[in-house]
Amino acid sequence: MPIVLIADDSLFQRWTLTKIVKGDGVEILEASTGRQCLEMLRARKPDVALLDLNMPDLSGLDVLRAAQAEGLPTPIVVITADTQDSTRELCRAAGVAKVLPKPPKDGDIRDALRELVGLCS
């Protein structure tokens, strides 16, 4: 069963992303802090993670850098309202698979999941 980790401090954003991703045979994990996200990346090794950059205790960039340093295998899609090129470059340097604008379009999320792990086909 594919596992998708949704990491955002906003309950509404987690709910919205869950609605887009949820389907038969998909397990959803949720994290509301950067530390929870990193712990789940380590322990559960989800197939893909959807990550906000503005998170409590550890920022999304901190999570990305830690995951890259530890060689964690999960492809990560950053979903952020920060549209600056410098932010996108920081994310890419930290090994992110994709950066999507917030609020994300359903089709963009599905396309990323299909491309990265074959979900939402």
ABEGO torsion letter per residue (X at the ends): XBBBBBBBABAAAAAAAAAAABBBGBBBBBBABAAAAAAAAAAAGBABBBBBABBBGBBAAAAAAAAAAAGBABBBBBBBABABAAAAAAAAAAGBABBBBOBBBAAAAAAAAAAAAGBGX
